[in-house]
Amino acid sequence: MPFVRPSLAELIDRVSTDIASRLPGVSATLLRRSLAGILARAEAGAVHSLYGYLDFIARQALPDTAEDEFLLRWAAIWLPDGRKPATFATGMSAVQVTGTAGKVMLAGTTFQRSDGVLFDTTQDLVQGSGPSTVSVRAQVAGAAGNTLPGVALGLLQPVDGFASSAVVVSPGIIGGVNQESEAALQARIIRRIQKPPQGGSAEDYETWAIEVPGITRAWVYPMQLGLGTVTVLVGNDDESTGFIPDPAVVAAAQAYIELRRPVTADVTVAAPTSFPVNITAALSPNTLATQTAAAAELRDLFLREAAPGTTILISKLREAISIAAGVVDSRVDVPTGNVTVPVGALPKLGTLTWSGI
């Protein structure tokens, strides 16, 4: 039978009854501001705090409920590299600058994005006769440093012979990943316990892939490219990336798995192509609140069930919209049936178009 933690009111009642039973002449119902009543409440409060601490310690005793530093200790025991750290966004020849030919921009020169994110150059640059490009790295690790091509940057301090403004060029400043969340770390620990290494099984390849920063999901296809081959498609649940890891993360996963694969296996790690699924639906009532709730349910559906080459069932789309908070009635107009996703493509939620019923 599970232990039921007593409430503060129950503890006050127990202590009050105990005091009354041991002090002759004291009523079983202690007055709130009497000495005995004050002592009863003080003791009950202290005991209630101890129960709370014991409850906290009990949660840390198992990895599925552990948190903070206790979860990190579980990670240190079960995972070879512990918690996945944040990584810095970088860009090889990613920032285009203009200036006077022959002028020098030293490594460590700082550029600033409009929202205050800072980037340092990683090499000396000797300006040519036309626009030049320079490699940069974000000063702070995390996804905030990722910057799309076309975004303007400005020099934090003037550099002799160079224009104060610059622009990010293809492929952009990429590869920045936030530190692994506690929920994701907890899921990996439980996976490691439930699915121990098996010398190169399909589950081993999936485990190796999701140990790489920037990868949260993986799909394994044995012998897809021939005898002795293993194909690993990798994805990222971070919606800002479109669920498709950038090439730098894919390359890191390839290198990581190469060090752990069986010696006879020929492994190819790749990112799936993106396959947006556009949805047109009618809602009753058709309000911003119901649209937001329905969109959230659809995003959860795609996170749960999206996989390369899968089929998105129209019934699941209808269900996700109909169970959204505030939706009384709904209808899905597009797509008109099940959506078959091509092999090697990962479905993602595309454009949402709403109307009223």
N, C-alpha and C positions, 0 to 999 in steps of 0.2 A: 504494500500500500504506500503510495507516495506521501512524503512529508508535506504538510500544509503549514506554511509560515503564518504564525498568528499576527493579527493586525495590532496596531498600537492601542486601539480601544480594548481589545481582548486582553492585552498585557496589563493595561491599567486596571482592568477588572480583576485579573488574577492576583496582582500584587496587593491591591486593596483588600481583597478577601483574605489573603494570607496574613497581612498585618492585623486585620480585625480579629482573626482567629487566634492570634498569639498575644494580643494586648487586652487583658480583662477590662471591661467597661467601655471599650471602643465599639461604636456602632458599626455594623457590617457595611453601611453606606457612609463612606467618609465624606465630610464636607470638603468642597473643592479647595478652600483656603486654610483648612486646618493643617497642623504640622504633619499629621499622619497622611493626609490627602496629598500634600506637597511632596512628601517623601515617596509616596506610591507613584506619582506621575514622573518624578525624576528618575526613579529606578526603572520604570517601564520604558521611558524614553531611551535610557542607556542600553537596555536589553534589546529594544527594537533596532537600535543602530548596529548592535552586534549581529543580530539576525540578518540585517541587510548586508553586512560585510561577509558573513558566511555564505549568503546567497551569491554574492559576487564571486567569491573564491570558488564556489561549486561550478559556476559557469566557465571559469578559466581552466577547469580540470579536463575538459574535452575540447578538441579543436573546432568542433562545429558551433560552439558558443563562445569561444575565447575571443578576446579583443585586446587592442593596443599592444603593450609590450609582451603580454602573455601569448598573443597570436604570433608575434615575431619570434618568440622562443620555439613555438611549435614549427614555424617555418624553418628555423635554423636546424631543427632535428630532422625534418622530413624532406626538405627541398635542398638540392645541392647549392644553389646560389641565393637562397632566401628570397626576399621580396624584390620584385623587379624594380630597378631604380628609374627615375626620370632621365630622359636623354636630351641632349642639346640639339636644337634645330641648326642645320648647316646648309650651306649652299656653295658648291664649287662653281666659281666664275658666275655667281648669281646676281651680283649687283653691278649695274652699268653706270659708269661715271664719265664725266667729260671734264676736260681741262687743257692746260697748255702742254704741248709736247715737251718731253724731257723732265717734267716735274715729277717728284717722288711722293707717293703716299705710303707711309710706313705701316707695317703690321701692327695691329692694336688700335688703329684709328676707329673711332666709334661712330656708327650711324644710329639714328633714332627713327622709329616708326611713329605715326601720328598719335597712337595710343600710349606712347612712352616706352615701348619695348626696345631694348638696345641690342645692337649687333656690333661685334668687333671684326675687323679684317684679320685674316689669318696669314697674309703674305704681304711682302713689299710689292708695290706697284709702280712701275715706271710708265708714265703716260705716253701713249703713242700719238700719232697724228689725228686719229679719230677717237670715237668713244671706246673705252676700255672696260673690261669686266674684272672684278676682284672677288675672291672667295671670302665668306663671312661665317661667323658662328654666333648664335644668340648668347647673351651674357648669362641668362638664367635658363636652366633646364625646364623642359615641359612643352606641351603642345602650343602654348601661347606664342612661341617663337616661330611657328610655321607661318610662312608668308607666301601668298600666291603671286605669280608673275603679274606685272603691271602696277604693283603697289609702290607708292613713292616713299623714299627714305630721305632723311636730311642729315648732314654732318652735325654732330653734337658740338664740335668746335671747328672753326674755319681751318682749312688746309691750303697753304699757299699754292696757287696755280690751279685749284680745282673748284668746280661749281659746287655750291652748297647743297644742291638737290641731286638725287640719284634715283634709279628705278630698279626694281627687282625684275630679272628676266628669267625665262624658262631654264630649268624646270622649277624654279622657285627655291625658297629656303625651306627645307623639308627635314623629316626625321625626328622632330621633337615629339616626345611622348611623355605624358604625365606619369608620376609614380603610381605603381599598381595600387588599386583601392583595396581596402581591407576585405570587402566582399569577394573580390576576385582572388585575392591571396588565400582566403579561407576555402574557396572552391577548389583551388589547386592542391591545397594540403589534403583535403578530403579525397580528391581524385587520386593522389599519390598513395594514400592508404588503401583505398578500395581497388586500385588498379596498379599493383606493383610492377616493376620492370620485368619484361619477359624475353629479353634478348633480341628484340627487333620485331615485335608484333606491330600490327597497325596502330594499336593504342599507344605503343611506345613512341611512334613517330608523331602522333597527335600531342602527346605529353611534351616531347622535346620542342615542338613548334610553339606551344603556348608558354613555354618558359622564356621566350624571347620578348623583350620589351617592345610594345607596339602590336603584339599579336594576341588575340583573345580566343580565336577559334581556328580549327584546322580540320581539313578533310583529307583522308588518305586513300589512294587508289593504287593497290598493288598491281604490278605488271601491265600498267596502262600503256607504257611505251615499249613493251617487250619483256622477254624473260629476264628476271633479275632486276627489274626497274621498280621504283616506287615514286609516285607523284604525290606531292603534298601541296594542296591549295590552302592558303592562309587568309584569314580575315581579321578585322578589328571592329569591335562593337562600338567604337567611338563614332557617333553619327557625323561629327565634323569632318571626318576623313572619307565619308561616303562608304564606310565599312571596308574599303580597299586599302591595304597597307601600301605605303610608297616604296619605290624600288630599293631605297637604302635599307629599309626594314626587312624586305624580302631577301636581300643579299645577306643580311646578318643572320637570318634564319637558316639560309643555305649553309653558311659557314658553321653555324652552331650544330646543325644536324650532322654535317660531314664528320665532325669530331666524335660522334656518338653512334653512328649507324654501324651495322655489321659490315665487315670488310668486303663482302661479296655484293653488297647492294649498290645499285646506281640510282642515286636520289636526285630528283628535280623538285625544287621548291618554287612555286609561282603564286602570283595573286590572280584570283578570278577576274574576269571582266565584269563591269557593272551592268546590271539589267534593271533599269527603272520600271516600276509598274505604276502607271498612271491610273487614278481612280476618280470617277465621277459618280457622286451619290447625292440623294435627296434626303433631307432630314425634316423631322417635325418634333419640336419647333426648330427652325433653322436660325440659330443664334450663334454668336461668337463662342459662347460657353460650350454649346453642344458640338460645334465644329472642333474646338480645342480638345474636348474629351474624346471625340471619335478619332481624331488624328493620333492621340496618345495611345489608344487601344490598337490602332493599326500598326504603329511603330513597335509596340510590344509583340504583336503577332509576327512581324517580320524578324524581330530579334530571336524569337523562340523557334521559328520553323524554317527560316530562309536557309537554303543550302545550295551549292552549285548543282545545276541540272535538275532541281526539284520541280514540283508542280504546285502552284499556289491555287488552292481550291476556292472557288467563288463562294461556297458555303461558309468558309472560314472568314472571308472578307465581310460577308453579310452579318455573321455572328459578332465580329469585333465591333462593327458600327452599332449594331442594335443594343449591345450591352453597355455602351458608353453612358456615363452619367447624364441624366436629363433628356436622353433621346426616347421619345414615345413611339415613334414610327420611323422607318427608314427604307430606302430602296437603293440598290446598286445598279447604275445604268451602264457603267464601263468599269471593268471588262464585262462582257456578256456571258462569259463562261470561265472555266478553269484556264489558268495561265501556265503554259508549258515553258519552262526556262531552258535555254540552250545549255548543252554540256560545257562546263568550264565557266559559266556565267553565274553571278550571285545576284539574286533578286533583291531590290531595295525599294522602299516606298518612294514613288515618284511624285508627280504633281497631283494635288488634291483639288477637285472642283466641287463646290457645294451648291445646292439649290434647295428650295422648299418644296414640301409636298402639298 
